[in-house]
Amino acid sequence: MADDGTPTVQDYMTRDVATVSPDATVREVAERIGETDDHSGFPVCDGRHVEGFVSARDLLLEDDSEPIFRIMTTDILVAHPEMKLDDAARVILRSGIRRLPVVDDAGNLVGIISNADVIRSQIERATPGK
């Protein structure tokens, strides 16, 4: 919570984030997306540093052996852990994306905040104690 008691991104973000390497291939990432119902894309990280984001849509019509760093989106929206949750919700709503990588001051991935996390926070605030 922020000093004024308002929820922050770090209060609701998921800390255990699945990522892919910039050197992974289209085939490898497509297989990972196909193996789960939860992921339609991944942050692309070199170590913990966020380099970009790759979605299932980015993989379309690409060669199976193409490395992710050549097709990933590098101009991505991110949240900071201390950002007010309402501000992150506005970014998610206005951008139409479903997830924001959460990065610290050094650009390292510390979590991910989704539209579902924002909805959960709204429910908890509207019905405390349930």
HUGI-V610816 format. One record per run of one state. SS is the DSSP state (a for helix, b for strand, c for the rest). FROM is the first residue (numbers start at 1). LEN is the number of residues. If there is no record, write none. Layout:
SS;FROM;LEN, SS;FROM;LEN
This chain:
c;1;7, b;8;1, a;9;4, c;13;1, b;14;1, c;15;4, b;19;2, c;21;4, b;25;1, a;26;9, c;35;6, b;41;6, c;47;2, b;49;7, a;56;4, c;60;7, b;67;1, a;68;4, c;72;1, b;73;1, c;74;4, b;78;2, c;80;4, b;84;1, a;85;11, c;96;3, b;99;5, c;104;4, b;108;7, a;115;12, c;127;4
